[in-house]
Amino acid sequence: MASKQMLHMSQGQGETSYALNSSFQNAQKNRMKPLIEAATLDFCSSNNTSLPHTILIADLGCSSGPNALVLVSIAIEAIQSHYLKFQQPPPEVCVLLNDLPDNDFNMVVKSLIALRQSNKPVIVTGVVPGSFYERLFTSDSLHLVCSSNSLHWLSKVRVW
């Protein structure tokens, strides 16, 4: 099936790598930030009577390099702000980054280590290699899903 064709970014940190040639994608974070914050606050507000103690966030098509954590970091900041506003302890957050198996996951894991070592509340991280044309997560397991420049490849939304 053509939709499962394995397209991926140039790996590593070399001259032609995605890590060094992704300024356009990085610039998109300014456009995406208010959308992610609004979705995150909408989720938190809809659970206002009983804020969840654990929140799972996935980034589909996270890629690698400096942009790998941009979207989920925005969501984490919005979650923490919301909980502080209601004087609640921040939840545990699980961040799952997804991309195609040929992605440079060494770079992604290094990014995740930096996120886990930040002064944030408990953050558990993981990598989920695979195509989002296939099922990647269990039913009702995710609270927030982010994706920037990857979902434009879809011809229709698929719900399992």
DSSP file with accessible surface (Angstrom, degrees, kcal/mol):
  #  RESIDUE AA STRUCTURE BP1 BP2  ACC     N-H-->O    O-->H-N    N-H-->O    O-->H-N    TCO  KAPPA ALPHA  PHI   PSI    X-CA   Y-CA   Z-CA
    1    1 A M    >         0   0  175      0, 0.0     3,-1.5     0, 0.0     4,-0.1   0.000 360.0 360.0 360.0 131.8    0.0    0.0    0.0
    2    2 A A  G >   +     0   0   86      1,-0.3     3,-1.8     2,-0.2     0, 0.0   0.816 360.0  66.8 -64.2 -29.7    1.4    3.4   -1.0
    3    3 A S  G 3  S+     0   0   41      1,-0.3    -1,-0.3     3,-0.0   130,-0.1   0.718  97.9  53.9 -67.6 -17.7    0.2    5.0    2.2
    4    4 A K  G <  S+     0   0   89     -3,-1.5    -1,-0.3     2,-0.1    -2,-0.2   0.311  76.0 137.2 -97.6   8.8    2.7    2.9    4.2
    5    5 A Q    <   -     0   0  130     -3,-1.8     2,-1.4     1,-0.1    -3,-0.0  -0.305  61.6-119.4 -56.9 133.7    5.6    4.0    2.2
    6    6 A M        +     0   0   91    125,-0.0     2,-0.4    94,-0.0    -1,-0.1  -0.620  42.8 168.3 -86.1  90.8    8.5    4.7    4.5
    7    7 A L        +     0   0   83     -2,-1.4     2,-0.3     0, 0.0    93,-0.2  -0.820  10.4 163.7 -96.2 139.3    9.4    8.3    4.1
    8    8 A H        -     0   0   94     -2,-0.4     2,-0.1    94,-0.1     3,-0.1  -0.979  36.1 -98.4-152.3 166.3   11.8    9.8    6.7
    9    9 A M        -     0   0   81     -2,-0.3     2,-0.2     1,-0.1     8,-0.1  -0.404  52.5 -85.0 -81.3 160.9   14.1   12.6    7.4
   10   10 A S        -     0   0   62      6,-0.3     8,-2.3    -2,-0.1     9,-0.4  -0.498  55.2-129.2 -67.3 131.0   17.9   12.5    6.9
   11   11 A Q        +     0   0  103     -2,-0.2     3,-0.5     6,-0.2     5,-0.1  -0.209  57.9  20.5 -81.9 170.4   19.3   11.1   10.1
   12   12 A G  S    S-     0   0   25      1,-0.2     7,-0.6     5,-0.1     6,-0.1  -0.279  95.3 -69.2  78.2-158.2   22.1   12.3   12.4
   13   13 A Q  S    S+     0   0  131      6,-0.1    -1,-0.2     5,-0.1    -2,-0.1   0.111  83.0 129.1-123.6  19.9   23.5   15.7   12.8
   14   14 A G  S >  S-     0   0   42     -3,-0.5     3,-1.8     1,-0.1     6,-0.3  -0.010  77.9 -84.4 -71.6 180.0   25.3   16.1    9.5
   15   15 A E  T 3  S+     0   0  176      1,-0.3    -1,-0.1     5,-0.0     0, 0.0   0.808 129.7  37.6 -56.9 -34.9   25.0   19.0    7.0
   16   16 A T  T 3  S+     0   0  105     -5,-0.1    -6,-0.3     3,-0.0    -1,-0.3   0.311  90.9 124.7-101.7  10.5   21.9   17.5    5.3
   17   17 A S    <>  -     0   0    1     -3,-1.8     4,-0.8     1,-0.1     3,-0.5  -0.285  69.7-123.8 -71.5 155.5   20.2   16.2    8.5
   18   18 A Y  T >4 S+     0   0   21     -8,-2.3     3,-0.8     1,-0.2    -1,-0.1   0.878 109.8  65.4 -61.4 -37.8   16.7   17.2    9.6
   19   19 A A  T 34 S+     0   0   12     -7,-0.6     3,-0.3    -9,-0.4    -1,-0.2   0.854 111.5  34.0 -56.7 -35.3   18.2   18.3   12.9
   20   20 A L  T 34 S+     0   0  110     -3,-0.5    -1,-0.3    -6,-0.3    -2,-0.2   0.524 121.3  48.5 -98.1  -5.9   20.1   21.1   11.1
   21   21 A N  S << S+     0   0   94     -4,-0.8    -1,-0.2    -3,-0.8    -2,-0.2  -0.239  79.9  94.9-129.1  45.9   17.6   21.8    8.4
   22   22 A S     >  +     0   0    6     -3,-0.3     4,-2.2     1,-0.1     5,-0.2  -0.039  35.1 123.8-127.5  34.1   14.2   22.2   10.1
   23   23 A S  H  > S+     0   0  100      1,-0.2     4,-2.4     2,-0.2     5,-0.2   0.862  75.3  55.6 -65.6 -34.2   13.9   25.9   10.7
   24   24 A F  H  > S+     0   0  123      2,-0.2     4,-1.2     1,-0.2    -1,-0.2   0.949 109.7  46.0 -61.8 -46.7   10.6   26.0    8.8
   25   25 A Q  H  > S+     0   0   49      1,-0.2     4,-0.5     2,-0.2     3,-0.3   0.893 111.6  52.3 -63.5 -38.5    9.1   23.4   11.1
   26   26 A N  H >< S+     0   0   62     -4,-2.2     3,-1.3     1,-0.2     4,-0.4   0.899 105.3  55.1 -64.5 -38.7   10.5   25.2   14.1
   27   27 A A  H >X S+     0   0   53     -4,-2.4     3,-1.1     1,-0.3     4,-0.6   0.803  96.1  67.6 -64.9 -27.1    8.9   28.4   13.0
   28   28 A Q  H 3X S+     0   0   28     -4,-1.2     4,-2.5    -3,-0.3     3,-0.5   0.730  81.0  77.1 -66.5 -20.3    5.5   26.6   12.9
   29   29 A K  H <X S+     0   0   75     -3,-1.3     4,-2.5    -4,-0.5    -1,-0.2   0.872  89.5  56.3 -60.4 -33.4    5.6   26.3   16.7
   30   30 A N  H <4 S+     0   0  116     -3,-1.1    -1,-0.2    -4,-0.4    -2,-0.2   0.874 111.0  43.7 -64.6 -35.2    4.6   30.0   17.0
   31   31 A R  H  < S+     0   0  136     -4,-0.6     4,-0.5    -3,-0.5    -2,-0.2   0.861 118.8  43.7 -74.5 -36.2    1.5   29.2   14.8
   32   32 A M  H  X S+     0   0   25     -4,-2.5     4,-2.6     1,-0.2     3,-0.3   0.770  93.4  81.7 -81.7 -26.6    0.7   26.0   16.7
   33   33 A K  H  X S+     0   0   99     -4,-2.5     4,-2.8     1,-0.2     5,-0.2   0.905  93.1  44.3 -52.8 -52.5    1.3   27.3   20.3
   34   34 A P  H  > S+     0   0   73      0, 0.0     4,-2.3     0, 0.0    -1,-0.2   0.880 114.5  51.5 -64.0 -31.3   -2.1   29.0   20.8
   35   35 A L  H  > S+     0   0  104     -4,-0.5     4,-2.3    -3,-0.3    -2,-0.2   0.919 112.7  44.1 -68.2 -43.8   -3.9   26.0   19.2
   36   36 A I  H  X S+     0   0   14     -4,-2.6     4,-2.7     2,-0.2     5,-0.2   0.921 114.2  50.1 -67.7 -42.5   -2.2   23.5   21.5
   37   37 A E  H  X S+     0   0   66     -4,-2.8     4,-2.9    -5,-0.3     5,-0.2   0.928 111.8  48.5 -61.1 -43.7   -2.7   25.7   24.6
   38   38 A A  H  X S+     0   0   60     -4,-2.3     4,-2.5    -5,-0.2    -2,-0.2   0.923 113.2  46.7 -64.1 -44.0   -6.4   26.0   23.8
   39   39 A A  H  X S+     0   0   53     -4,-2.3     4,-2.3     2,-0.2    -1,-0.2   0.907 114.2  48.3 -64.4 -40.5   -6.9   22.3   23.2
   40   40 A T  H  X S+     0   0    1     -4,-2.7     4,-2.7     2,-0.2    -2,-0.2   0.942 113.4  45.8 -65.8 -46.6   -5.0   21.5   26.4
   41   41 A L  H  X S+     0   0   69     -4,-2.9     4,-2.9    -5,-0.2     5,-0.2   0.877 110.9  53.9 -65.8 -34.9   -6.9   24.0   28.5
   42   42 A D  H  X S+     0   0  117     -4,-2.5     4,-2.1    -5,-0.2    -1,-0.2   0.934 110.6  46.9 -63.4 -43.4  -10.2   22.7   27.0
   43   43 A F  H  X S+     0   0   29     -4,-2.3     4,-0.8     2,-0.2    -2,-0.2   0.949 115.3  44.9 -62.2 -49.1   -9.2   19.2   28.0
   44   44 A C  H >< S+     0   0    0     -4,-2.7     3,-0.6     1,-0.2    -2,-0.2   0.903 113.6  50.2 -63.8 -39.5   -8.3   20.3   31.5
   45   45 A S  H >< S+     0   0   60     -4,-2.9     3,-1.7     1,-0.2    -1,-0.2   0.862 103.9  57.8 -68.7 -34.5  -11.4   22.5   31.9
   46   46 A S  H 3< S+     0   0   82     -4,-2.1    -1,-0.2     1,-0.3     3,-0.2   0.738 112.3  42.4 -68.8 -19.6  -13.7   19.7   30.8
   47   47 A N  T X< S+     0   0   50     -4,-0.8     3,-0.8    -3,-0.6    -1,-0.3   0.020  79.2 126.7-108.0  24.8  -12.3   17.7   33.7
   48   48 A N  T <   +     0   0   72     -3,-1.7     3,-0.5     1,-0.3    -1,-0.1   0.810  67.1  55.3 -58.7 -34.6  -12.4   20.6   36.1
   49   49 A T  T 3  S+     0   0  144      1,-0.3     2,-0.3    -3,-0.2    -1,-0.3   0.863 127.6  16.2 -70.2 -32.8  -14.3   18.8   38.8
   50   50 A S  S <  S-     0   0   84     -3,-0.8    -1,-0.3     2,-0.0    -2,-0.1  -0.734  81.2-154.7-140.3  88.9  -11.8   16.0   39.0
   51   51 A L        -     0   0   20     -3,-0.5    -3,-0.1    -2,-0.3    -7,-0.1  -0.411  30.1-107.7 -63.6 134.9   -8.5   16.9   37.4
   52   52 A P        -     0   0   25      0, 0.0    -1,-0.1     0, 0.0     3,-0.1  -0.311  14.8-147.1 -65.7 147.7   -6.7   13.7   36.2
   53   53 A H  S    S+     0   0  155      1,-0.2    39,-2.8    38,-0.1     2,-0.4   0.643  87.0  37.9 -86.5 -17.9   -3.7   12.6   38.2
   54   54 A T  E     -a   92   0A  59     37,-0.2     2,-0.4     2,-0.0    39,-0.2  -1.000  67.1-170.2-136.1 134.6   -2.0   11.3   35.1
   55   55 A I  E     -a   93   0A   0     37,-2.4    39,-2.8    -2,-0.4     2,-0.5  -0.994   8.8-154.1-127.9 128.7   -2.1   12.7   31.5
   56   56 A L  E     -a   94   0A  39     -2,-0.4    87,-2.4    37,-0.2    88,-1.9  -0.906  13.2-174.8-104.1 127.2   -0.8   10.9   28.5
   57   57 A I  E     -ab  95 144A   0     37,-3.2    39,-3.0    -2,-0.5     2,-0.4  -0.971   2.5-168.7-121.2 134.0    0.4   13.0   25.5
   58   58 A A  E     -ab  96 145A   0     86,-2.3    88,-3.2    -2,-0.4     2,-0.6  -0.955  10.6-156.5-121.8 143.0    1.5   11.6   22.1
   59   59 A D  E >   -ab  97 146A   4     37,-2.2    39,-2.9    -2,-0.4     3,-0.7  -0.969  13.6-153.1-115.9 112.2    3.2   13.4   19.3
   60   60 A L  E 3  S+a   98   0A  22     86,-2.8    88,-0.5    -2,-0.6    91,-0.2  -0.750  81.8  11.2 -86.7 125.0    2.6   11.8   16.0
   61   61 A G  T 3  S+     0   0   19     37,-1.0    88,-0.3    -2,-0.5    -1,-0.3   0.906  75.5 165.1  76.9  43.1    5.4   12.4   13.5
   62   62 A C    <   -     0   0    6     36,-2.9    37,-0.2    -3,-0.7     8,-0.2   0.739  21.5-168.7 -65.8 -22.6    7.7   13.9   16.1
   63   63 A S        -     0   0    5     35,-0.4     2,-0.3     5,-0.0    -1,-0.2  -0.343  25.3 -82.7  63.2-146.1   10.7   13.6   13.8
   64   64 A S  S >  S+     0   0    1     43,-0.1     3,-0.6    44,-0.0    41,-0.1  -0.882  77.8  42.3-147.1 175.3   14.1   14.2   15.5
   65   65 A G  G >  S-     0   0    3     -2,-0.3     3,-1.6    39,-0.3     4,-0.3  -0.405 110.6 -20.0  82.7-156.9   16.4   17.0   16.6
   66   66 A P  G 3  S+     0   0   90      0, 0.0     3,-0.4     0, 0.0    -1,-0.2   0.701 133.5  55.7 -66.2 -18.7   15.5   20.2   18.2
   67   67 A N  G X  S+     0   0   15     -3,-0.6     3,-1.1     1,-0.2     4,-0.5   0.554  78.1  94.6 -90.0  -6.6   11.9   20.1   17.1
   68   68 A A  T <  S+     0   0    0     -3,-1.6     4,-0.3     1,-0.3    -1,-0.2   0.822  96.7  29.0 -58.6 -33.4   11.1   16.7   18.6
   69   69 A L  T 3> S+     0   0   22     -3,-0.4     4,-2.3    -4,-0.3    -1,-0.3   0.347  89.5 102.3-110.2   7.1    9.7   18.1   21.9
   70   70 A V  H <> S+     0   0   26     -3,-1.1     4,-1.6     1,-0.2     5,-0.1   0.944  86.2  40.3 -59.1 -51.9    8.3   21.5   20.8
   71   71 A L  H  > S+     0   0    9     -4,-0.5     4,-1.8     1,-0.2    -1,-0.2   0.936 117.6  45.7 -68.2 -45.9    4.6   20.5   20.7
   72   72 A V  H  > S+     0   0    0     -4,-0.3     4,-2.7     1,-0.2    -1,-0.2   0.852 108.6  57.8 -68.5 -31.0    4.5   18.4   23.8
   73   73 A S  H  X S+     0   0   40     -4,-2.3     4,-2.4     2,-0.2    -1,-0.2   0.904 105.2  50.8 -64.0 -38.5    6.5   21.0   25.8
   74   74 A I  H  X S+     0   0   19     -4,-1.6     4,-2.2    -5,-0.2    -2,-0.2   0.935 111.6  47.8 -62.4 -44.3    3.8   23.6   25.0
   75   75 A A  H  X S+     0   0    0     -4,-1.8     4,-2.5     2,-0.2    -2,-0.2   0.913 110.6  51.3 -64.1 -42.3    1.1   21.1   26.2
   76   76 A I  H  X S+     0   0    1     -4,-2.7     4,-2.7     1,-0.2     5,-0.2   0.931 110.1  49.3 -61.8 -44.0    3.1   20.3   29.4
   77   77 A E  H  X S+     0   0   83     -4,-2.4     4,-2.4     1,-0.2    -1,-0.2   0.910 111.5  49.3 -61.9 -41.2    3.5   24.1   30.2
   78   78 A A  H  X S+     0   0    6     -4,-2.2     4,-2.2     2,-0.2    -1,-0.2   0.902 111.1  49.9 -66.7 -39.2   -0.3   24.6   29.6
   79   79 A I  H  X S+     0   0    0     -4,-2.5     4,-2.5     2,-0.2     5,-0.2   0.947 111.5  48.2 -62.8 -48.3   -1.2   21.7   31.9
   80   80 A Q  H  X S+     0   0   26     -4,-2.7     4,-2.4     1,-0.2    -2,-0.2   0.911 111.0  50.5 -62.0 -41.3    1.1   22.9   34.6
   81   81 A S  H  X S+     0   0   73     -4,-2.4     4,-2.2    -5,-0.2    -1,-0.2   0.912 110.4  50.4 -61.4 -42.5   -0.3   26.5   34.4
   82   82 A H  H  X S+     0   0    7     -4,-2.2     4,-1.4     2,-0.2    -2,-0.2   0.924 111.5  46.7 -63.6 -44.7   -3.9   25.1   34.6
   83   83 A Y  H  <>S+     0   0    5     -4,-2.5     5,-2.9     1,-0.2    -1,-0.2   0.896 111.8  50.9 -66.5 -39.0   -3.1   23.0   37.7
   84   84 A L  H ><5S+     0   0  121     -4,-2.4     3,-1.7    -5,-0.2    -1,-0.2   0.889 104.5  58.6 -63.5 -38.1   -1.3   25.9   39.4
   85   85 A K  H 3<5S+     0   0  157     -4,-2.2    -1,-0.2     1,-0.3    -2,-0.2   0.871 111.9  40.2 -58.3 -37.8   -4.3   28.2   38.7
   86   86 A F  T 3<5S-     0   0   71     -4,-1.4    -1,-0.3    -3,-0.2    -2,-0.2   0.222 114.5-118.8 -96.4  13.7   -6.5   25.8   40.6
   87   87 A Q  T < 5 +     0   0  176     -3,-1.7    -3,-0.2     1,-0.2    -2,-0.1   0.869  67.1 141.1  50.8  43.7   -3.9   25.3   43.3
   88   88 A Q      < -     0   0   92     -5,-2.9    -1,-0.2    -6,-0.1    -2,-0.1  -0.857  61.4-101.4-110.3 148.4   -3.7   21.6   42.5
   89   89 A P        -     0   0   97      0, 0.0    -5,-0.0     0, 0.0    -3,-0.0  -0.474  49.7-102.5 -65.7 139.9   -0.5   19.5   42.4
   90   90 A P        -     0   0   54      0, 0.0    32,-0.2     0, 0.0   -10,-0.1  -0.295  40.3-113.4 -64.5 149.7    0.6   19.0   38.8
   91   91 A P        -     0   0    6      0, 0.0     2,-0.3     0, 0.0   -37,-0.2  -0.289  28.5 -96.3 -77.6 165.1   -0.2   15.6   37.3
   92   92 A E  E     -a   54   0A 100    -39,-2.8   -37,-2.4    29,-0.1     2,-0.4  -0.631  45.0-151.6 -71.9 140.2    2.2   12.9   36.3
   93   93 A V  E     -ac  55 123A   5     29,-2.4    31,-2.7    -2,-0.3     2,-0.5  -0.974  11.8-161.0-121.9 132.3    2.7   13.3   32.5
   94   94 A C  E     -ac  56 124A  24    -39,-2.8   -37,-3.2    -2,-0.4     2,-0.5  -0.963   9.7-163.4-110.6 122.9    3.6   10.5   30.1
   95   95 A V  E     -ac  57 125A   0     29,-2.9    31,-1.9    -2,-0.5     2,-0.5  -0.937   5.1-172.7-109.4 121.8    5.0   11.7   26.8
   96   96 A L  E     -ac  58 126A  29    -39,-3.0   -37,-2.2    -2,-0.5     2,-0.5  -0.968   6.9-159.4-116.8 120.8    5.0    9.3   23.9
   97   97 A L  E     -ac  59 127A   0     29,-2.5    31,-3.0    -2,-0.5     2,-0.4  -0.880  10.3-168.2-103.4 130.0    6.8   10.3   20.7
   98   98 A N  E     +ac  60 128A   1    -39,-2.9   -36,-2.9    -2,-0.5   -37,-1.0  -0.915  19.6 138.4-119.5 142.0    6.0    8.5   17.5
   99   99 A D  E     - c   0 129A  22     29,-0.8    31,-2.5    -2,-0.4   -91,-0.1  -0.949  57.6 -63.2-161.8 176.1    7.6    8.5   14.1
  100  100 A L    >   -     0   0   29     -2,-0.3     3,-2.4    29,-0.2    31,-0.1  -0.289  52.7-109.2 -64.5 151.9    8.4    6.1   11.3
  101  101 A P  T 3  S+     0   0   66      0, 0.0     4,-0.2     0, 0.0    -1,-0.1   0.758 116.1  61.7 -57.3 -25.4   10.9    3.3   12.3
  102  102 A D  T 3  S+     0   0   73    -95,-0.1   -94,-0.1     2,-0.1    -2,-0.1   0.464  79.1 116.1 -83.0   1.6   13.6    4.8   10.1
  103  103 A N  S <  S-     0   0   10     -3,-2.4     2,-1.8     1,-0.1     3,-0.1  -0.268  84.1-103.7 -62.4 155.7   13.6    8.0   12.2
  104  104 A D    >>  +     0   0   16      1,-0.2     4,-1.3   -94,-0.1     3,-0.8  -0.597  46.7 173.8 -82.3  82.6   16.8    8.8   14.1
  105  105 A F  H 3>  +     0   0   34     -2,-1.8     4,-2.8     1,-0.2     5,-0.2   0.678  68.8  72.0 -70.6 -15.4   15.5    7.7   17.5
  106  106 A N  H 3> S+     0   0  120      2,-0.2     4,-1.8     1,-0.2    -1,-0.2   0.932 101.6  44.5 -60.9 -44.0   18.9    8.2   19.1
  107  107 A M  H <> S+     0   0   20     -3,-0.8     4,-1.8     2,-0.2    -2,-0.2   0.897 112.7  52.1 -65.1 -39.7   18.3   11.9   18.7
  108  108 A V  H  X S+     0   0    0     -4,-1.3     4,-2.3     1,-0.2    -2,-0.2   0.936 108.2  50.2 -63.5 -45.5   14.8   11.6   20.0
  109  109 A V  H  X S+     0   0   65     -4,-2.8     4,-2.3     1,-0.2    -1,-0.2   0.902 107.3  54.3 -63.1 -38.5   15.9    9.7   23.1
  110  110 A K  H  X S+     0   0  136     -4,-1.8     4,-1.7     1,-0.2    -1,-0.2   0.902 108.7  49.7 -61.7 -37.5   18.5   12.3   23.9
  111  111 A S  H  X S+     0   0   26     -4,-1.8     4,-1.9     1,-0.2    -2,-0.2   0.907 109.1  52.0 -65.5 -40.8   15.7   14.9   23.8
  112  112 A L  H  X S+     0   0    6     -4,-2.3     4,-2.7     1,-0.2    -2,-0.2   0.876 104.9  55.3 -65.1 -37.4   13.6   12.8   26.1
  113  113 A I  H  X S+     0   0   81     -4,-2.3     4,-1.7     1,-0.2    -1,-0.2   0.934 107.4  49.9 -61.6 -43.4   16.4   12.5   28.6
  114  114 A A  H  < S+     0   0   61     -4,-1.7     4,-0.4     1,-0.2    -1,-0.2   0.905 110.8  50.1 -61.8 -40.6   16.7   16.3   28.8
  115  115 A L  H >< S+     0   0   12     -4,-1.9     3,-1.2     1,-0.2     5,-0.3   0.935 110.3  49.3 -64.3 -43.8   12.9   16.6   29.3
  116  116 A R  H 3< S+     0   0  148     -4,-2.7    -1,-0.2     1,-0.3    -2,-0.2   0.808 109.7  52.3 -66.8 -27.4   12.9   14.0   32.1
  117  117 A Q  T 3< S+     0   0  147     -4,-1.7    -1,-0.3    -5,-0.2    -2,-0.2   0.497  87.9 106.0 -89.0  -2.1   15.8   15.8   33.8
  118  118 A S  S <  S-     0   0   41     -3,-1.2     2,-0.1    -4,-0.4    -3,-0.0  -0.192  89.9-102.5 -69.4 169.4   14.0   19.2   33.8
  119  119 A N  S    S+     0   0  174      3,-0.0    -1,-0.1     0, 0.0     3,-0.1   0.024  83.0 121.5 -84.5  31.4   12.5   20.6   37.0
  120  120 A K  S    S-     0   0   67     -5,-0.3     3,-0.2     1,-0.2   -44,-0.0  -0.412  72.7 -89.2 -85.9 166.5    9.1   19.6   35.9
  121  121 A P  S    S-     0   0   40      0, 0.0    -1,-0.2     0, 0.0    -3,-0.1  -0.069  80.8 -40.5 -61.9-177.4    6.8   17.2   37.9
  122  122 A V        -     0   0   81    -32,-0.2   -29,-2.4    -3,-0.1     2,-0.5  -0.178  67.5-178.6 -55.1 120.5    7.1   13.5   37.2
  123  123 A I  E     -c   93   0A  14     -7,-0.2     2,-0.4   -31,-0.2   -29,-0.2  -0.989   8.7-168.7-125.7 121.5    7.4   13.0   33.5
  124  124 A V  E     -c   94   0A  72    -31,-2.7   -29,-2.9    -2,-0.5     2,-0.3  -0.886  14.1-164.3-106.3 140.1    7.7    9.5   32.0
  125  125 A T  E     +c   95   0A  27     -2,-0.4     2,-0.3   -31,-0.2   -29,-0.2  -0.863  13.7 168.1-127.6 160.6    8.7    9.2   28.4
  126  126 A G  E     -c   96   0A  20    -31,-1.9   -29,-2.5    -2,-0.3     2,-0.4  -0.986  26.9-126.5-162.8 164.5    8.7    6.7   25.6
  127  127 A V  E     -c   97   0A  47     -2,-0.3   -29,-0.2   -31,-0.2   -31,-0.0  -0.961  14.3-168.5-119.3 134.6    9.1    6.2   21.9
  128  128 A V  E     -c   98   0A  30    -31,-3.0   -29,-0.8    -2,-0.4     2,-0.2  -0.841  11.4-162.5-124.8  89.5    6.5    4.5   19.7
  129  129 A P  E     +c   99   0A  71      0, 0.0   -29,-0.2     0, 0.0     2,-0.2  -0.496  42.2  80.0 -73.8 142.9    8.0    3.7   16.3
  130  130 A G  S    S-     0   0   10    -31,-2.5     2,-0.3    -2,-0.2    -2,-0.1  -0.715  78.8 -66.5 146.4 169.3    5.5    3.0   13.5
  131  131 A S    >   -     0   0    9     -2,-0.2     3,-1.9     1,-0.1  -127,-0.0  -0.677  30.9-138.4 -86.7 136.7    3.2    4.5   11.0
  132  132 A F  T 3  S+     0   0   38     -2,-0.3    -1,-0.1     1,-0.3     4,-0.1   0.457  99.1  79.6 -76.2   4.8    0.1    6.3   12.3
  133  133 A Y  T 3  S+     0   0   45   -130,-0.1     2,-0.3     2,-0.1    -1,-0.3   0.612  96.0  55.0 -75.7 -14.0   -1.8    4.6    9.5
  134  134 A E  S <  S-     0   0   86     -3,-1.9     2,-0.3  -130,-0.0     0, 0.0  -0.785 107.6 -85.6-114.0 163.8   -1.7    1.6   11.8
  135  135 A R        +     0   0  121     -2,-0.3    -4,-0.1     1,-0.2    -2,-0.1  -0.507  47.4 166.5 -71.8 129.5   -2.9    1.4   15.4
  136  136 A L        +     0   0   41     -2,-0.3     2,-0.3     1,-0.1    -1,-0.2   0.615  56.1  41.4-115.3 -23.6   -0.2    2.5   17.8
  137  137 A F  S    S-     0   0   37     -9,-0.0    -1,-0.1     5,-0.0     3,-0.1  -0.892  82.0-100.8-131.1 158.4   -2.0    2.9   21.2
  138  138 A T    >   -     0   0  102     -2,-0.3     3,-1.5     1,-0.1     4,-0.3  -0.346  56.9 -78.5 -74.2 159.2   -4.6    1.1   23.3
  139  139 A S  T 3  S+     0   0   74      1,-0.3    -1,-0.1     2,-0.1     0, 0.0  -0.273 111.7   0.7 -58.4 139.8   -8.2    2.4   23.3
  140  140 A D  T 3  S+     0   0  169      1,-0.1    -1,-0.3    -3,-0.1    -2,-0.1   0.729  96.0 119.6  55.5  27.6   -8.8    5.4   25.5
  141  141 A S    <   +     0   0   25     -3,-1.5     2,-0.4     2,-0.0   -85,-0.1   0.735  55.4  70.1 -94.6 -20.5   -5.2    5.6   26.5
  142  142 A L        -     0   0   45     -4,-0.3   -85,-0.2     1,-0.1     3,-0.1  -0.784  46.0-178.1-105.1 142.0   -4.3    9.1   25.3
  143  143 A H  S    S+     0   0   73    -87,-2.4     2,-0.4    -2,-0.4   -86,-0.2   0.784  78.2  19.6 -97.9 -40.3   -5.5   12.4   26.6
  144  144 A L  E     -b   57   0A  18    -88,-1.9   -86,-2.3     2,-0.0     2,-0.4  -0.997  61.5-167.6-133.7 139.4   -3.8   14.7   24.1
  145  145 A V  E     -b   58   0A  80     -2,-0.4     2,-0.3   -88,-0.2   -86,-0.2  -0.995   9.2-170.3-128.1 126.8   -2.4   14.0   20.6
  146  146 A C  E     +b   59   0A  13    -88,-3.2   -86,-2.8    -2,-0.4     2,-0.3  -0.860  11.7 163.9-112.8 150.2   -0.2   16.6   18.8
  147  147 A S        +     0   0   19     -2,-0.3   -86,-0.1   -88,-0.2   -85,-0.1  -0.900   7.0 176.5-162.0 137.5    1.0   16.5   15.3
  148  148 A S  S    S+     0   0   37    -88,-0.5     4,-0.2    -2,-0.3     3,-0.1   0.761  75.2   2.5-107.4 -82.2    2.5   19.3   13.2
  149  149 A N  S    S+     0   0   53    -88,-0.3   -88,-0.1     1,-0.1  -124,-0.0  -0.227 117.1  68.9-108.3  44.8    3.7   18.6    9.7
  150  150 A S  S >  S+     0   0   11    -90,-0.2     3,-1.7    -2,-0.1     4,-0.2   0.647  78.8  67.2-127.6 -33.5    2.8   15.0    9.4
  151  151 A L  G >  S+     0   0   75      1,-0.3     3,-1.8   -91,-0.2    -2,-0.1   0.667  80.6  81.3 -71.0 -11.1   -1.0   14.6    9.3
  152  152 A H  G 3  S+     0   0  125      1,-0.3    -1,-0.3    -4,-0.2    -3,-0.1   0.694  82.6  67.0 -67.1 -11.2   -1.2   16.4    5.9
  153  153 A W  G <  S+     0   0  151     -3,-1.7    -1,-0.3     2,-0.0     2,-0.2   0.662  81.8  97.3 -80.0 -15.2   -0.2   13.0    4.4
  154  154 A L    <   -     0   0   52     -3,-1.8     3,-0.1    -4,-0.2   -21,-0.0  -0.511  55.8-164.1 -78.0 142.4   -3.6   11.5    5.5
  155  155 A S  S    S+     0   0  115      1,-0.3     2,-0.3    -2,-0.2    -1,-0.1   0.644  77.9   1.4 -95.4 -18.8   -6.4   11.2    3.1
  156  156 A K  S    S-     0   0  157      2,-0.0    -1,-0.3     0, 0.0     2,-0.3  -0.981  80.5 -97.4-160.4 159.0   -9.0   10.6    5.8
  157  157 A V        -     0   0  125     -2,-0.3     2,-0.5    -3,-0.1     0, 0.0  -0.607  35.6-157.8 -80.3 138.3   -9.2   10.4    9.6
  158  158 A R        -     0   0  153     -2,-0.3     2,-0.4     2,-0.0    -2,-0.0  -0.980   7.7-171.0-122.4 124.7   -9.2    6.9   10.9
  159  159 A V              0   0  129     -2,-0.5    -2,-0.0     0, 0.0     0, 0.0  -0.948 360.0 360.0-116.1 132.9  -10.6    6.1   14.3
  160  160 A W              0   0  129     -2,-0.4    -2,-0.0     0, 0.0     0, 0.0  -0.747 360.0 360.0 -98.4 360.0  -10.2    2.7   15.9
